[in-house]
């Protein structure tokens, strides 16, 4: 799993998404795009998600909805 997926387990659970080998890359790319970070830069993506999105409950709920739409 990507370096930050373990921290986002509750978000993925709320979206009803189980990470599998088939969708792992798609989910990882989604999070990088959402964070505005180049793909494969996991530490920067996690830092941006943690600071900008997960710290705000409204943004967190929005993330769950976007994740459901993009991956679900």
Steps between C-alpha positions, in 0.01 A plus 500: 500500500597856454678652795192693618218253426505367856422852623205528262338168587204669670444723194512200269264309732254792505508503120441125496822432313728206563852541368589214268792439265266596215397843635798598715672705230176678403437595864858615545480716187169645622654609830806650327279693257278624782807615692646669192818296527686310228424128500735283704591776747323333792646708784397829334152365416446380857622829647267703279200272562560503874537877522245618246227237494494273800527780755166644384184292555316653203793434266526150642134426414556649155801271453288194581242605239765570235664166573168317464439669165850445365567147620174346624 
